[in-house]
Structure formats: structure tokens, C-alpha cells
């Protein structure tokens, strides 16, 4: 039964299976998790589980596909309308980091951790969905460089550097650690995309000279000012 007391429909039941399976696989690994254990965690018989899922690899594909849906809803849909490419990248990085650090996004973690497990058409399908994200980042980096908002950089290098920073966070972030995920997100965004303004007479397409805005000290003075 759902929290509202009504019987869950097939869509809700299916999502619950994916979310429960994702949590279990994150804890034990894909190879270390049996369908019997997944069925038990879902409070179903193994036969009941197979009513919804054909086999273990199909379950993994369904989890990853659902994870991509979550990613597109929680990240891409929130930033695609931002006109400025640097602000688009900053917002995208922040949303993406918070997505992989929040406990309810286990499906996204599985996309990262079990990326080589899928085979055949299922793997090609998920890879194509991931490629659209890479294309989105490459376009934003190219637009930012063309507008003089960042120094010239190969869009592919920019995109994969961005992804390398963001997607590795799940490996070292600790929810009970010294830094919150909000602090980590803000710090990483400011490290890769520090506040910059074009120097006087520059900033036109094709230029690369940018002036970093002086940081403010705790007393509110420019760090470039002499004491």
C-alpha cells in the first residue's frame, strides 16, 4: 500500500522495484546481488519479481534508464533554458553534484559504477543517452569560449574535465564528513568557473584575456588592496 492507503498501480510498483534494487546493488555490487535477494528486499516472491523483470541484466538496464530519466529531470531540464553558457555550466555542475550525493539517487550511481556491465543494444542505448549530455556540455563550452567568457578550450576537453570532476564525487563524498554536499558543490563550481569579467576593451569573440575579479576578504576589502 502507498502512504495514501491506496493500492499502488503498476507504474508505482515498477518504480519501487527499480529504486529498491538500485539501493541493494549499490550496497553489494551487481555481481554480488542475487535476484532472490532483490525479490526479498522488494517483499515479493522471485516469481512475482519475474512478472515485472525478465532477467537480471534487463533489471540493470531498467535501473540505468530510470536513472537517466531522473538525471534529465533533476539536472538538464533545470539548466537548458539558461542563456549565458557559463552560468548554464555552473548551474549544471551544481545540480549534477547534488544529484550524485543525495541518497535517493542510487540509480544514477549505478549508471556510473556499473557502466561496463551492460552489453549489446541495452548498453548502446544507455551510451547514446549519456552522449547527449556530453554534447550538451561541449556546446556550452564552445559557446562560452566563442563569447570570450572563458579562455579558448577544446569543447571535448572541457566537457570531459567537467564530467571527471563531477562524476567521481560519489567515490569520496561522505554524508557525515566535514563538508556538506552543498559546500562541495559550491566549492567545485567556483574552482572550475571562478567569477570573471572581460578586461576593458576585450571579451569579444575570439579573445582570451580575462581578468579575475579580486576576492573579498573577511573584512570586506579587496584582497588586491595593500593593508
N, C-alpha and C positions, 0 to 999 in steps of 0.2 A: 504494500500500500504506500501511496505517496504521503507527504506531510499534510496534504489537504484531506486525507482519508479516503480518496477515491482510488480505484484500481488503476495502475499505470497502463498507458496504452503501449503498443508495440514499439513506437519510436522512443519513448522514455525508457522502456525496459532495455532496448538495444544500447542506448547511450550509457545506461547504468552498467551494462556488461563491459563496454569498452573502457569506462573510467575505472571500474574495479580491477579489470585485467591489467590496465596500464599501471596502476599502483603496485600490483603484485609483481609484475615483470620488472619494474624499476627497482624493487627491493631484492629480487632474486636473480634477475637476468632472464633473457628469453630462453636459453637452453636449460636453465635451472628451474623452470616453472612448467609444471605439467598441466594438461587440460583438466585432470581430475582436481588439482588444487585450485585452478581458476573456477571450476564449477562450484566447488565448496565455498570459495570466497564470495561468489555471486548468490549463494544459497539456492543452488539449483542442482539437479542431478546432471550427470555427464550427458545423458540422453537429451535432457532439456536444453543444455548448452548447445548441443549439436543441432538443435532445432533452429537456432539463430546463427550459428557459425559453422561453416563447412569443415574447416580444419584449422590447425594452429597457425600456419602461415597466412591463411585468409584472415584470421583474427588479427595478426600483426599488421597486415595491410590495412584493415579497417581502422585499427587504432591510429596508424600514421595518417590515414586520410582524414580522420576526425581531428587529429592534431593540427593538420594543415588548415582545416576549417576554422578551428579555434584561433590559430595564428592570424589568418586573414581577417577575422572579425576583430580581434583584440589589438592588432598592430596595423596592418596595411589599410584597413578601412578608416582608421583614425588619422592617418597621415597623408593619404593620397591627395587630399584637397588643399594641402599647404603649398602656397605658390612659391615661396622662397626655398630654393633647393637645400641650403644649409640648414634652415630651420626644419625642413622636412626630414633631413638626415638626423638631426639632433633628436627630434620627437620620435623618430623610428627607432633609434638606438635605445632611448629610454624605455619605450613601450616593450621592445623586444627583451631587454634585460629583465624587466619586471615580470614578463611572461614566463621566462625560464627559471625564475627564482621563487615564484609563488607555488605553493603546494598543490594547487588544483590543476596545474598544467603538466601532469605526468605524461600525457600523450605527446606533448612537444619534446620532452626529454627523450622519449623513446625514439622519436624521429632522429635525434642526434646520436644516441648511443647505439641503436640497432640499425644504423643506416645501411650496413653492408649485408644484413641478414636476408632481406627480400631478394627474390630472383625474378627473372623473366619480365612479363608485362606489368606485373604489380610494381616492381622496382622502377621500371621505365616511367610508369605513371606518376609515382611519387617524385622521382627525379625531375620530371617535367614541371611539376608544381613548384618544386624548390628553385628550379631555373628561372621561373617568373619573378621570384624575389630577387635573385641575382641581377636580372635585367633591370628591375626597378631601381636597385641601388646604383648600378652602372649609369643609368640615365641621370640620376640625381647628382652623382659626382661629375659627370660630363657637363651638366648644366651649371653647376656651381663653379667649375673651372672656367667655363666659357664666359661667365658673368664677372669673373675676377673676384669671386667671393672666397675662393681658396686658391692655393698655388696650383699650377698645372700638374695633374697627376693622371696616370693611365687609369681609366674608369674601372678596369678589371682589377688592378692592384688595389684601388680604393675600396671596391666592393668586398673583396676577399679579406682585406685587412680589417674592415668593419666587422665582417662575419667572424673572423678569427677571434676578435676581442669579445664579441657578444656571446657567441655560442659555446665558449669554453667556461663561461661563468658558472654553469651548473656543476662543474667538476670541483670547484674550490669554495663556492659560497656556502656559508654555514648560517642557518637561520638564527642561531643563538650566539653568533660571533660578535666581534667588536663593532663591525659596521652593519647597518641595516641595508636591505636591498635598495632602498631609496637613496641612501648615501652613496652606494656603489654606482648606481645608475647616474646620478648627478655628477660624480667624480669622473667617470669614464667619458661621459658626454663632453664635459669641459676639457678633458685631456685631449680628445681627438678633434674636437671642434671648439677651440677657445674663442672667446669673443674677439672679433677682429673688425677693423674698418679699413677701407681703402685709403691710402695716403693721398694727400691733396693732389688733384690732377691725375690720379691713377684710378684703377678699379674698372677700366673699360675692358671689354672683351679682348682677350689675348695678352693682358698684362698679368704680372705675377707678384708685384711688390705690394705687400700688405703690412700694415702697422698694427701691432698688438696693442690693445687698449691697456694702459697701466693698471695693475691690480690695485685694489683699495686695501689699505692696511686696517688693522683692527681699530685704529683711531680715526679712520675715515679719510686719511690723506693719501695722495698718490705715492706708490712705492718708489716712483722715479724722483720724487722731491727730496732735496737734502734736508737733514734734520735741523 
